[in-house]
Amino acid sequence: VCFDAFHHVPNGKEVLAEFYRVLKDGGVAGFSEPGLFHSQSAQSQYEMRNYKVLENDIRLDEIKQQAEAIGFRELRIKLVHPHSQDLTYNDYVKLTRWRLLPLKVWHGITVTMRQMTTFFFTKGTFRHDSRRHVELSHKIEVLDFNATGRIDEPLYITVQLTNTGKSKWLHKNVGDIGVVKVGVHLYDASGKLLNLDFARATLSEDVASGHSLVTQVPVVFTQAGSYQLAIDLVSEHVCWFENLGSQPRTVMVQVARANSS
């Protein structure tokens, strides 16, 4: 990630080449920079005159040509809009109901994108994975399960997980970010949520799109009673799969008191 710095360097092509060298295949170099006529602004002229800093314009045509010569595959540019812009009700209706872009919105986007540039280059083919919520979905099958258990004794649920989305599920990562785990919600017999994070189970390996994995999920109860367990997947620090449309598997459990000695 290069934040508001690339426009200061005199050797942009060398910087791009170094980014390309250190990236893995499928890696992305992201830039958030000023716009096309940045060096001509009053502030840039002031800083160049007084502090002798270099203020370049961000010319995507030149940067694209340099990056492609190095080996980057594609240039993607984020649409930037003024977040502070208000709409009248009539403009809101035009935009949401009639799908017409009001002139003030078009003008705001155009002006903002001439002042700000957020763009990305990819090395090789970009691969979606579970660090983003895009294209995450699953199918869960319960293969083996005992519907009765006892307090403080582990009850094991064997499940088969199939990756029905396009993003690879990661089973480990720095800070657990985007790591896919089996997550279990605990409900009472009537369906009232008791514990959203009742249990977790890790995966033994990454799971690519279209592939399946069998794993065991241990759960331990501290009180007797009748319960529902909703088995879902979670991408840690990202989202629960259910929130993206996947269906958890629900099983009923009857928990008895522990045997007395």
Salt bridges, closest charged atoms under 4 A:
ASP4 OD1 - HIS7 ND1 3.86
GLU18 OE2 - ARG21 NH2 2.76
ASP25 OD2 - ARG127 NH2 3.07
GLU33 OE1 - HIS7 ND1 2.76
GLU55 OE1 - HIS7 NE2 3.35
GLU55 OE1 - HIS8 ND1 3.84
GLU55 OE1 - HIS38 NE2 2.72
ASP61 OD2 - ARG59 NH2 3.04
GLU62 OE2 - ARG59 NE 3.20
GLU68 OE2 - LYS64 NZ 2.71
GLU74 OE2 - ARG76 NE 3.83
ASP129 OD2 - ARG131 NH2 2.67
ASP176 OD2 - LYS181 NZ 2.62
ASP197 OD1 - ARG200 NH1 2.98
ASP206 OD1 - HIS171 ND1 2.76
ASP232 OD1 - HIS138 NE2 2.72
GLU236 OE2 - LYS181 NZ 3.65
GLU236 OE2 - ARG200 NE 2.85
